[in-house]
């Protein structure tokens, strides 16, 4: 697996809950390790790196600068899928849709994950 240019690592309330949520949406979680204080998990989508999730309390120990920040983010992440309509039809009953829009002919569906992170799903473009 090649490393991405930027690799998001999200602080989450419960890593197991977050991993289960994303697995229902078609992500694959690489196995964690046996250290209860290091529950970092790598999530793949279509066999490619997508993001990492880490229990907030562990992430705050790792990088104390995060100690006072709440879980969740102001902003959004985008997920490019090969078949937008098919994927959205499959996940719609599993997510809390917060917005649907069309930007210059490109449909986008936004939903939140269990910790309030916003994910925008759009059609993957050729070469992506």
C-alpha positions as a printed NumPy array, in Angstrom:
array([[  0.   ,   0.   ,   0.   ],
       [  1.45 ,   3.35 ,  -0.956],
       [  1.42 ,   6.156,   1.574],
       [ -0.931,   9.056,   0.911],
       [  0.346,  12.614,   0.732],
       [ -1.727,  13.491,   3.818],
       [ -3.09 ,  10.811,   6.142],
       [ -5.969,  11.856,   8.41 ],
       [ -6.034,  10.366,  11.894],
       [ -9.336,  11.062,  13.631],
       [ -9.763,  11.058,  17.388],
       [-12.911,   9.036,  18.159],
       [-14.948,   8.234,  21.243],
       [-14.934,   4.452,  20.728],
       [-12.672,   2.877,  18.129],
       [-14.704,  -0.335,  17.932],
       [-17.964,   1.561,  17.277],
       [-16.291,   3.738,  14.637],
       [-14.659,   0.782,  12.885],
       [-17.979,  -1.126,  12.84 ],
       [-19.742,   1.929,  11.357],
       [-17.21 ,   2.345,   8.552],
       [-17.134,  -1.402,   7.831],
       [-20.919,  -1.264,   7.222],
       [-20.164,   1.409,   4.621],
       [-17.696,  -0.806,   2.743],
       [-14.413,   0.11 ,   4.435],
       [-11.934,  -2.525,   5.596],
       [-10.109,  -2.124,   8.892],
       [ -6.612,  -3.495,   9.221],
       [ -6.157,  -5.436,  12.454],
       [ -4.975,  -3.492,  15.475],
       [ -2.328,  -4.663,  17.873],
       [ -2.599,  -6.19 ,  21.359],
       [ -1.652,  -3.02 ,  23.256],
       [ -4.827,  -1.721,  24.992],
       [ -3.339,   1.801,  25.072],
       [ -2.733,   1.845,  21.317],
       [ -5.969,   1.184,  19.463],
       [ -4.943,   2.945,  16.239],
       [ -6.757,   1.394,  13.267],
       [ -6.147,   1.942,   9.563],
       [ -9.196,   1.978,   7.309],
       [ -9.062,   1.144,   3.612],
       [-11.644,   1.833,   0.917],
       [-11.487,  -0.158,  -2.324],
       [ -8.157,  -1.53 ,  -1.062],
       [ -6.648,   1.954,  -0.753],
       [ -5.725,   3.888,   2.371],
       [ -8.581,   6.143,   3.507],
       [ -7.94 ,   7.225,   7.103],
       [ -6.853,   6.215,  10.572],
       [ -8.959,   6.284,  13.738],
       [ -7.64 ,   6.399,  17.289],
       [ -9.495,   6.544,  20.602],
       [ -9.469,  10.199,  21.68 ],
       [ -8.062,   9.501,  25.147],
       [ -5.128,   7.611,  23.604],
       [ -4.552,  10.256,  20.94 ],
       [ -4.483,  12.944,  23.633],
       [ -1.776,  10.992,  25.493],
       [  0.184,  10.602,  22.255],
       [ -0.074,  14.324,  21.385],
       [ -0.931,  16.335,  24.5  ],
       [ -1.602,  19.442,  22.374],
       [ -5.004,  17.786,  21.689],
       [ -5.921,  17.513,  25.385],
       [ -8.577,  20.233,  25.325],
       [-10.035,  19.626,  21.858],
       [-13.431,  17.928,  21.527],
       [-13.967,  14.917,  19.313],
       [-15.338,  15.862,  15.896],
       [-14.124,  18.398,  13.383],
       [-15.054,  21.637,  11.743],
       [-14.701,  20.791,   8.086],
       [-15.286,  17.679,   6.045],
       [-13.605,  14.757,   4.336],
       [-14.472,  13.529,   0.847],
       [-14.87 ,   9.93 ,  -0.289],
       [-14.649,   9.329,  -4.043],
       [-16.548,   6.225,  -5.123],
       [-16.628,   4.396,  -8.457],
       [-20.464,   4.214,  -8.623],
       [-22.005,   7.189,  -6.807],
       [-25.666,   6.241,  -7.304],
       [-25.143,   2.587,  -6.351],
       [-23.048,   3.412,  -3.3  ],
       [-25.441,   6.102,  -2.039],
       [-28.419,   3.771,  -2.464],
       [-26.612,   1.133,  -0.379],
       [-25.49 ,   3.41 ,   2.475],
       [-28.476,   5.777,   2.696],
       [-30.304,   3.62 ,   5.302],
       [-27.076,   3.352,   7.354],
       [-26.163,   7.037,   7.694],
       [-27.584,  10.354,   8.847],
       [-27.7  ,  12.359,   5.604],
       [-27.193,  16.05 ,   6.357],
       [-27.106,  17.472,   2.828],
       [-27.368,  16.497,  -0.824],
       [-26.22 ,  18.85 ,  -3.538],
       [-24.905,  19.111,  -7.062],
       [-21.839,  21.208,  -7.827],
       [-21.264,  21.766, -11.541],
       [-22.897,  18.436, -12.373],
       [-21.085,  16.521,  -9.628],
       [-23.505,  15.056,  -7.059],
       [-22.425,  15.074,  -3.414],
       [-24.091,  13.458,  -0.415],
       [-22.928,  14.511,   3.062],
       [-23.377,  12.4  ,   6.196],
       [-21.937,  12.284,   9.693],
       [-20.135,   9.435,  11.409],
       [-20.735,   8.449,  15.071],
       [-18.456,  11.259,  16.326],
       [-19.842,  13.998,  14.097],
       [-17.148,  13.988,  11.407],
       [-18.687,  15.022,   8.082],
       [-18.051,  12.83 ,   5.032],
       [-18.971,  14.006,   1.536],
       [-19.446,  11.211,  -1.003],
       [-18.882,  12.027,  -4.656],
       [-18.225,  10.258,  -7.945],
       [-14.552,   9.391,  -8.396],
       [-13.233,  11.099, -11.515],
       [-11.121,   9.405, -14.183],
       [ -7.53 ,   9.038, -13.025],
       [ -8.44 ,   9.226,  -9.319]])
